[in-house]
């Protein structure tokens, strides 16, 4: 889902109040609010079509939401919520993952209107269960592929040291794309080997910088040209502006291509998974410590890496050259 800028003029007053509360009190990132906006705009369009005085044959994208009265939202019941989830599942063919996200947005919205803003008498979403999803293990690079990725970057590229530093930080620190792009000079303390990251919800955390990261940062900063436009930004574009998310994604894509690791589903976020997996598998890192490094809100999110480790152990055992040697007297071994 591509976030979309919020236009307050297109929102009813209570939706704007919701965004203000999430932004000011909950310190939600703007991209998170933009994601809420897409989900809640669809919801309010649905409410207007099904509950409002409007032709039900009106194309959904033609439905405006600025005039949706709060009474329609207030009178929405748990059954209405379930009918809405059925609508996005059947009419819009949304996957369980997408429906999970849309319900999450709806729960945040109704909880805020009910508990925080006191605009409605009850929350119809509080007892609605999330759709069951199949658990997919995150994709990651192996240790050998990670080394290959670093060793095959184009050293002739004029921005090689910058790009090498970016890849090194990703696969060593497990940082998010937004955290890397937002890095400022004052966030890195090479003397204390520490780095301050600004994560989801504007929550700060301090992580350790290992030798590889420190060396990559020092080498890159030694050739980084000063910038009047962005004097504090660590990573700059060729125009001297703060590097963008899209440019970093292109750098990662190019590095993967140079190592013949492209077209395998890897991305910047997969490098975050790679860092976490390698720390857990090869560093004997406790999940609670890994949770702090990654900036996870819940330990259950971090525990996915224990499943990865268990799966890797299974694959290693199955790959043994003796895995198919069985007792000759086993009656199941028929010739």
C-alpha positions as a Markdown table, in Angstrom:
| # | Residue | x | y | z |
|---|---|---|---|---|
| 1 | Unk | 0.0 | 0.0 | 0.0 |
| 2 | Unk | 1.4 | 3.4 | -1.1 |
| 3 | Unk | 0.7 | 6.1 | 1.6 |
| 4 | Unk | -1.2 | 9.2 | 0.4 |
| 5 | Unk | -1.0 | 12.7 | 1.7 |
| 6 | Unk | -3.8 | 13.7 | 4.0 |
| 7 | Unk | -6.0 | 16.5 | 2.7 |
| 8 | Unk | -7.8 | 18.0 | 5.8 |
| 9 | Unk | -10.4 | 19.6 | 3.5 |
| 10 | Unk | -11.6 | 16.2 | 2.3 |
| 11 | Unk | -12.0 | 14.9 | 5.8 |
| 12 | Unk | -14.9 | 15.3 | 8.3 |
| 13 | Unk | -14.0 | 17.1 | 11.4 |
| 14 | Unk | -13.8 | 14.0 | 13.6 |
| 15 | Unk | -11.3 | 12.4 | 11.2 |
| 16 | Unk | -9.2 | 15.5 | 11.4 |
| 17 | Unk | -9.4 | 15.4 | 15.2 |
| 18 | Unk | -8.3 | 11.8 | 15.1 |
| 19 | Unk | -5.3 | 12.6 | 13.0 |
| 20 | Unk | -4.4 | 15.5 | 15.2 |
| 21 | Unk | -4.5 | 13.3 | 18.4 |
| 22 | Unk | -2.4 | 10.6 | 16.8 |
| 23 | Unk | 0.1 | 13.1 | 15.6 |
| 24 | Unk | 0.4 | 15.2 | 18.7 |
| 25 | Unk | -0.3 | 12.9 | 21.6 |
| 26 | Unk | 0.5 | 9.4 | 20.2 |
| 27 | Unk | 3.5 | 10.8 | 18.2 |
| 28 | Unk | 2.6 | 8.6 | 15.2 |
| 29 | Unk | 4.8 | 9.0 | 12.1 |
| 30 | Unk | 3.2 | 10.8 | 9.2 |
| 31 | Unk | 3.5 | 7.8 | 7.0 |
| 32 | Unk | 1.5 | 5.8 | 9.5 |
| 33 | Unk | -1.2 | 8.5 | 9.5 |
| 34 | Unk | -1.2 | 8.4 | 5.7 |
| 35 | Unk | -1.8 | 4.7 | 5.8 |
| 36 | Unk | -4.6 | 5.2 | 8.3 |
| 37 | Unk | -6.1 | 7.8 | 5.9 |
| 38 | Unk | -6.3 | 5.3 | 3.0 |
| 39 | Unk | -8.0 | 2.7 | 5.2 |
| 40 | Unk | -10.4 | 5.1 | 6.9 |
| 41 | Unk | -11.3 | 6.8 | 3.7 |
| 42 | Unk | -12.4 | 3.5 | 2.3 |
| 43 | Unk | -14.3 | 2.8 | 5.5 |
| 44 | Unk | -16.2 | 6.1 | 5.5 |
| 45 | Unk | -17.0 | 5.7 | 1.8 |
| 46 | Unk | -18.5 | 2.3 | 2.6 |
| 47 | Unk | -20.5 | 3.8 | 5.6 |
| 48 | Unk | -21.9 | 6.5 | 3.4 |
| 49 | Unk | -22.9 | 4.0 | 0.6 |
| 50 | Unk | -24.6 | 1.6 | 3.0 |
| 51 | Unk | -25.9 | 3.9 | 5.7 |
| 52 | Unk | -26.2 | 7.3 | 4.1 |
| 53 | Unk | -28.7 | 9.0 | 1.8 |
| 54 | Unk | -26.8 | 8.2 | -1.4 |
| 55 | Unk | -27.4 | 6.1 | -4.5 |
| 56 | Unk | -25.9 | 2.6 | -3.6 |
| 57 | Unk | -24.8 | 2.3 | -7.3 |
| 58 | Unk | -22.4 | 5.2 | -7.0 |
| 59 | Unk | -18.8 | 4.1 | -7.8 |
| 60 | Unk | -16.9 | 3.9 | -4.6 |
| 61 | Unk | -14.1 | 6.2 | -5.7 |
| 62 | Unk | -16.7 | 8.9 | -6.5 |
| 63 | Unk | -17.9 | 9.0 | -2.9 |
| 64 | Unk | -16.7 | 12.0 | -0.9 |
| 65 | Unk | -16.3 | 11.6 | 2.8 |
| 66 | Unk | -16.1 | 15.2 | 4.0 |
| 67 | Unk | -19.9 | 15.3 | 4.7 |
| 68 | Unk | -20.2 | 11.9 | 6.4 |
| 69 | Unk | -22.0 | 12.7 | 9.7 |
| 70 | Unk | -20.5 | 11.3 | 12.9 |
| 71 | Unk | -24.0 | 9.9 | 13.7 |
| 72 | Unk | -23.4 | 7.2 | 11.0 |
| 73 | Unk | -20.0 | 6.3 | 12.6 |
| 74 | Unk | -21.5 | 6.4 | 16.0 |
| 75 | Unk | -24.4 | 4.1 | 15.1 |
| 76 | Unk | -22.1 | 1.5 | 13.5 |
| 77 | Unk | -22.4 | -1.9 | 15.3 |
| 78 | Unk | -20.2 | -4.9 | 15.7 |
| 79 | Unk | -22.3 | -6.7 | 13.1 |
| 80 | Unk | -21.8 | -3.7 | 10.8 |
| 81 | Unk | -18.0 | -4.1 | 11.3 |
| 82 | Unk | -18.2 | -7.8 | 10.4 |
| 83 | Unk | -20.3 | -6.9 | 7.3 |
| 84 | Unk | -17.6 | -4.4 | 6.3 |
| 85 | Unk | -14.9 | -7.0 | 6.7 |
| 86 | Unk | -16.9 | -9.4 | 4.6 |
| 87 | Unk | -17.3 | -6.7 | 2.0 |
| 88 | Unk | -13.5 | -6.1 | 1.7 |
| 89 | Unk | -13.0 | -9.8 | 1.6 |
| 90 | Unk | -15.6 | -10.7 | -1.1 |
| 91 | Unk | -16.1 | -7.5 | -3.2 |
| 92 | Unk | -12.6 | -6.2 | -3.0 |
| 93 | Unk | -10.8 | -9.5 | -2.8 |
| 94 | Unk | -8.6 | -8.4 | 0.1 |
| 95 | Unk | -6.2 | -11.0 | 1.6 |
| 96 | Unk | -6.3 | -11.9 | 5.3 |
| 97 | Unk | -3.2 | -9.7 | 5.8 |
| 98 | Unk | -4.9 | -6.7 | 4.2 |
| 99 | Unk | -8.1 | -7.2 | 6.2 |
| 100 | Unk | -6.0 | -7.5 | 9.3 |
| 101 | Unk | -4.4 | -4.1 | 8.6 |
| 102 | Unk | -7.8 | -2.5 | 7.8 |
| 103 | Unk | -9.3 | -3.8 | 11.0 |
| 104 | Unk | -6.3 | -2.5 | 12.9 |
| 105 | Unk | -6.8 | 1.0 | 11.4 |
| 106 | Unk | -10.5 | 0.8 | 12.3 |
| 107 | Unk | -9.7 | -0.3 | 15.9 |
| 108 | Unk | -7.3 | 2.6 | 16.4 |
| 109 | Unk | -9.9 | 5.0 | 14.9 |
| 110 | Unk | -12.8 | 3.9 | 17.1 |
| 111 | Unk | -10.8 | 3.5 | 20.2 |
| 112 | Unk | -9.6 | 7.1 | 19.8 |
| 113 | Unk | -13.1 | 8.5 | 19.1 |
| 114 | Unk | -14.5 | 6.6 | 22.1 |
| 115 | Unk | -11.8 | 6.7 | 24.8 |
| 116 | Unk | -9.6 | 9.7 | 23.9 |
| 117 | Unk | -11.9 | 12.2 | 22.2 |
| 118 | Unk | -15.2 | 11.2 | 23.8 |
| 119 | Unk | -17.1 | 11.6 | 20.6 |
| 120 | Unk | -19.0 | 8.3 | 20.6 |
| 121 | Unk | -20.6 | 6.3 | 23.4 |
| 122 | Unk | -19.0 | 2.9 | 22.6 |
| 123 | Unk | -16.4 | 1.1 | 20.5 |
| 124 | Unk | -18.0 | -1.4 | 18.2 |
| 125 | Unk | -14.6 | -2.9 | 17.2 |
| 126 | Unk | -13.3 | -3.9 | 20.6 |
| 127 | Unk | -14.6 | -7.5 | 20.5 |
| 128 | Unk | -14.0 | -8.1 | 16.8 |
| 129 | Unk | -11.3 | -10.7 | 16.3 |
| 130 | Unk | -8.6 | -10.3 | 13.7 |
| 131 | Unk | -8.7 | -12.6 | 10.7 |
| 132 | Unk | -6.5 | -15.7 | 11.1 |
| 133 | Unk | -3.4 | -15.4 | 9.0 |
| 134 | Unk | -0.8 | -18.0 | 7.9 |
| 135 | Unk | 2.5 | -17.2 | 9.4 |
| 136 | Unk | 5.2 | -16.6 | 6.9 |
| 137 | Unk | 8.8 | -16.6 | 8.0 |
| 138 | Unk | 10.6 | -13.4 | 6.8 |
| 139 | Unk | 13.0 | -13.8 | 3.9 |
| 140 | Unk | 16.7 | -13.2 | 4.6 |
| 141 | Unk | 20.2 | -13.6 | 3.2 |
| 142 | Unk | 22.5 | -16.3 | 4.5 |
| 143 | Unk | 25.8 | -15.5 | 6.0 |
| 144 | Unk | 27.6 | -16.4 | 2.8 |
| 145 | Unk | 25.2 | -14.3 | 0.7 |
| 146 | Unk | 25.7 | -11.4 | 3.0 |
| 147 | Unk | 29.4 | -11.5 | 2.6 |
| 148 | Unk | 29.0 | -11.9 | -1.1 |
| 149 | Unk | 26.8 | -8.8 | -1.2 |
| 150 | Unk | 29.4 | -6.7 | 0.5 |
| 151 | Unk | 32.4 | -8.1 | -1.5 |
| 152 | Unk | 30.8 | -7.6 | -4.9 |
| 153 | Unk | 29.7 | -4.0 | -4.7 |
| 154 | Unk | 31.0 | -1.8 | -7.6 |
| 155 | Unk | 34.2 | -0.2 | -6.3 |
| 156 | Unk | 34.4 | 2.1 | -9.4 |
| 157 | Unk | 31.2 | 3.8 | -8.5 |
| 158 | Unk | 31.9 | 7.4 | -7.3 |
| 159 | Unk | 29.5 | 6.8 | -4.4 |
| 160 | Unk | 30.9 | 3.4 | -3.5 |
| 161 | Unk | 32.0 | 4.3 | 0.1 |
| 162 | Unk | 28.5 | 5.8 | 0.8 |
| 163 | Unk | 26.7 | 2.9 | -0.6 |
| 164 | Unk | 29.0 | 0.3 | 1.1 |
| 165 | Unk | 28.3 | 2.1 | 4.4 |
| 166 | Unk | 24.6 | 1.9 | 3.8 |
| 167 | Unk | 24.6 | -1.8 | 3.1 |
| 168 | Unk | 26.9 | -2.4 | 6.1 |
| 169 | Unk | 24.6 | -0.6 | 8.5 |
| 170 | Unk | 21.6 | -2.5 | 7.2 |
| 171 | Unk | 23.0 | -6.0 | 7.6 |
| 172 | Unk | 24.8 | -5.3 | 10.8 |
| 173 | Unk | 22.4 | -3.1 | 12.8 |
| 174 | Unk | 19.0 | -4.3 | 11.5 |
| 175 | Unk | 17.8 | -0.7 | 11.1 |
| 176 | Unk | 14.7 | 0.4 | 9.2 |
| 177 | Unk | 14.9 | 2.3 | 6.0 |
| 178 | Unk | 13.4 | 5.4 | 7.6 |
| 179 | Unk | 15.9 | 5.2 | 10.4 |
| 180 | Unk | 18.9 | 5.1 | 8.1 |
| 181 | Unk | 17.6 | 7.9 | 5.9 |
| 182 | Unk | 16.9 | 10.1 | 9.0 |
| 183 | Unk | 20.4 | 9.6 | 10.5 |
| 184 | Unk | 22.1 | 12.9 | 11.4 |
| 185 | Unk | 25.7 | 13.7 | 12.3 |
| 186 | Unk | 24.9 | 14.1 | 16.0 |
| 187 | Unk | 23.3 | 10.7 | 16.1 |
| 188 | Unk | 26.6 | 8.9 | 15.7 |
| 189 | Unk | 29.2 | 8.8 | 18.4 |
| 190 | Unk | 32.3 | 7.0 | 17.2 |
| 191 | Unk | 34.2 | 7.5 | 20.4 |
| 192 | Unk | 31.5 | 5.7 | 22.4 |
| 193 | Unk | 30.7 | 3.4 | 19.4 |
| 194 | Unk | 27.0 | 4.2 | 19.6 |
| 195 | Unk | 24.2 | 5.3 | 17.3 |
| 196 | Unk | 20.9 | 6.9 | 18.1 |
| 197 | Unk | 18.0 | 5.8 | 15.9 |
| 198 | Unk | 14.5 | 7.4 | 15.6 |
| 199 | Unk | 12.1 | 4.5 | 15.2 |
| 200 | Unk | 8.4 | 4.1 | 14.8 |
| 201 | Unk | 6.3 | 6.5 | 16.8 |
| 202 | Unk | 9.3 | 8.8 | 17.1 |
| 203 | Unk | 10.8 | 6.4 | 19.7 |
| 204 | Unk | 14.5 | 6.7 | 20.2 |
| 205 | Unk | 16.9 | 3.9 | 20.9 |
| 206 | Unk | 20.6 | 3.6 | 21.2 |
| 207 | Unk | 22.5 | 0.8 | 19.5 |
| 208 | Unk | 26.1 | -0.3 | 19.5 |
| 209 | Unk | 28.3 | 0.3 | 16.4 |
| 210 | Unk | 30.6 | -2.7 | 15.7 |
| 211 | Unk | 34.0 | -2.5 | 14.0 |
| 212 | Unk | 32.7 | -3.0 | 10.5 |
| 213 | Unk | 30.1 | -0.2 | 10.9 |
| 214 | Unk | 32.6 | 2.2 | 12.5 |
| 215 | Unk | 35.1 | 1.6 | 9.8 |
| 216 | Unk | 32.5 | 2.1 | 7.0 |
| 217 | Unk | 31.2 | 5.3 | 8.6 |
| 218 | Unk | 34.7 | 6.7 | 9.0 |
| 219 | Unk | 35.7 | 6.0 | 5.4 |
| 220 | Unk | 32.5 | 7.4 | 4.0 |
| 221 | Unk | 32.6 | 10.6 | 6.1 |
| 222 | Unk | 36.2 | 11.2 | 5.1 |
| 223 | Unk | 35.0 | 11.8 | 1.5 |
| 224 | Unk | 31.5 | 13.2 | 2.2 |
| 225 | Unk | 31.2 | 16.7 | 0.8 |
| 226 | Unk | 29.8 | 19.4 | 3.1 |
| 227 | Unk | 26.2 | 20.3 | 2.3 |
| 228 | Unk | 24.6 | 23.7 | 2.8 |
| 229 | Unk | 21.1 | 22.3 | 2.2 |
| 230 | Unk | 21.5 | 19.4 | 4.7 |
| 231 | Unk | 24.5 | 20.0 | 6.9 |
| 232 | Unk | 23.4 | 17.5 | 9.5 |
| 233 | Unk | 22.2 | 14.6 | 7.3 |
| 234 | Unk | 24.8 | 11.8 | 7.2 |
| 235 | Unk | 23.8 | 10.3 | 3.9 |
| 236 | Unk | 23.5 | 12.7 | 1.0 |
| 237 | Unk | 22.4 | 12.4 | -2.6 |
| 238 | Unk | 24.6 | 13.6 | -5.5 |
| 239 | Unk | 22.8 | 16.9 | -5.3 |
| 240 | Unk | 23.8 | 17.4 | -1.6 |
| 241 | Unk | 20.3 | 16.8 | -0.3 |
| 242 | Unk | 19.3 | 14.2 | 2.2 |
| 243 | Unk | 19.2 | 10.8 | 0.5 |
| 244 | Unk | 15.6 | 9.6 | -0.2 |
| 245 | Unk | 14.0 | 6.2 | 0.6 |
| 246 | Unk | 13.7 | 5.5 | -3.1 |
| 247 | Unk | 17.4 | 6.2 | -3.8 |
| 248 | Unk | 18.4 | 3.8 | -0.9 |
| 249 | Unk | 16.2 | 1.1 | -2.4 |
| 250 | Unk | 17.9 | 1.6 | -5.7 |
| 251 | Unk | 21.3 | 1.3 | -4.0 |
| 252 | Unk | 20.3 | -2.0 | -2.4 |
| 253 | Unk | 18.8 | -3.3 | -5.7 |
| 254 | Unk | 22.1 | -2.4 | -7.5 |
| 255 | Unk | 24.2 | -4.2 | -4.9 |
| 256 | Unk | 22.0 | -7.3 | -5.1 |
| 257 | Unk | 22.3 | -7.3 | -8.9 |
| 258 | Unk | 26.1 | -7.0 | -8.7 |
| 259 | Unk | 26.1 | -10.1 | -6.5 |
| 260 | Unk | 23.6 | -12.0 | -8.6 |
| 261 | Unk | 21.2 | -11.9 | -5.8 |
| 262 | Unk | 18.5 | -9.9 | -7.6 |
| 263 | Unk | 15.1 | -11.2 | -8.6 |
| 264 | Unk | 14.9 | -13.3 | -5.4 |
| 265 | Unk | 12.6 | -11.1 | -3.4 |
| 266 | Unk | 15.2 | -9.3 | -1.4 |
| 267 | Unk | 14.8 | -5.6 | -0.4 |
| 268 | Unk | 15.9 | -3.1 | 2.2 |
| 269 | Unk | 13.6 | -4.6 | 4.8 |
| 270 | Unk | 14.9 | -8.1 | 4.0 |
| 271 | Unk | 18.3 | -6.8 | 5.0 |
| 272 | Unk | 16.8 | -5.9 | 8.4 |
| 273 | Unk | 15.6 | -9.4 | 8.7 |
| 274 | Unk | 19.0 | -10.6 | 7.6 |
| 275 | Unk | 20.8 | -8.7 | 10.4 |
| 276 | Unk | 18.3 | -10.0 | 13.0 |
| 277 | Unk | 18.6 | -13.6 | 11.8 |
| 278 | Unk | 22.4 | -13.6 | 11.7 |
| 279 | Unk | 22.6 | -12.0 | 15.2 |
| 280 | Unk | 20.3 | -14.7 | 16.5 |
| 281 | Unk | 21.8 | -17.7 | 14.7 |
| 282 | Unk | 25.5 | -16.8 | 15.0 |
| 283 | Unk | 25.7 | -14.4 | 17.9 |
| 284 | Unk | 23.7 | -16.3 | 20.5 |
| 285 | Unk | 21.7 | -13.1 | 21.1 |
| 286 | Unk | 18.8 | -13.3 | 23.6 |
| 287 | Unk | 15.5 | -12.4 | 22.1 |
| 288 | Unk | 15.0 | -9.6 | 24.7 |
| 289 | Unk | 18.2 | -8.0 | 23.6 |
| 290 | Unk | 17.3 | -8.5 | 20.0 |
| 291 | Unk | 14.0 | -6.8 | 20.7 |
| 292 | Unk | 15.8 | -3.7 | 22.0 |
| 293 | Unk | 18.2 | -3.6 | 19.0 |
| 294 | Unk | 15.4 | -3.8 | 16.5 |
| 295 | Unk | 13.1 | -1.5 | 18.3 |
| 296 | Unk | 10.2 | -3.9 | 18.4 |
| 297 | Unk | 7.2 | -3.0 | 20.5 |
| 298 | Unk | 6.4 | -6.6 | 21.4 |
| 299 | Unk | 8.6 | -9.6 | 22.1 |
| 300 | Unk | 6.2 | -11.7 | 20.0 |
| 301 | Unk | 7.4 | -9.8 | 16.9 |
| 302 | Unk | 11.0 | -10.6 | 17.7 |
| 303 | Unk | 10.3 | -14.3 | 18.4 |
| 304 | Unk | 9.7 | -14.9 | 14.7 |
| 305 | Unk | 13.5 | -15.2 | 14.5 |
| 306 | Unk | 13.5 | -18.2 | 16.8 |
| 307 | Unk | 11.3 | -19.9 | 14.3 |
| 308 | Unk | 13.7 | -19.0 | 11.5 |
| 309 | Unk | 16.6 | -20.6 | 13.5 |
| 310 | Unk | 14.5 | -23.7 | 14.2 |
| 311 | Unk | 13.7 | -24.0 | 10.5 |
| 312 | Unk | 17.3 | -23.5 | 9.5 |
| 313 | Unk | 18.3 | -26.3 | 11.9 |
| 314 | Unk | 15.7 | -28.6 | 10.4 |
| 315 | Unk | 17.0 | -27.8 | 6.9 |
| 316 | Unk | 20.6 | -28.4 | 7.9 |
| 317 | Unk | 19.7 | -31.8 | 9.4 |
| 318 | Unk | 17.7 | -32.8 | 6.3 |
| 319 | Unk | 20.7 | -31.8 | 4.2 |
| 320 | Unk | 23.0 | -34.3 | 5.9 |
| 321 | Unk | 24.5 | -36.9 | 3.4 |
| 322 | Unk | 23.3 | -39.6 | 5.8 |
| 323 | Unk | 19.7 | -38.3 | 6.1 |
| 324 | Unk | 18.4 | -41.0 | 3.8 |
| 325 | Unk | 20.3 | -44.0 | 5.1 |
| 326 | Unk | 17.9 | -46.3 | 6.9 |
| 327 | Unk | 18.0 | -49.6 | 8.8 |
| 328 | Unk | 17.9 | -52.5 | 6.3 |
| 329 | Unk | 15.6 | -54.5 | 8.5 |
| 330 | Unk | 13.0 | -51.7 | 8.5 |
| 331 | Unk | 9.9 | -53.3 | 6.9 |
| 332 | Unk | 9.1 | -49.9 | 5.3 |
| 333 | Unk | 12.3 | -50.1 | 3.2 |
| 334 | Unk | 10.9 | -52.1 | 0.3 |
| 335 | Unk | 13.1 | -52.7 | -2.7 |
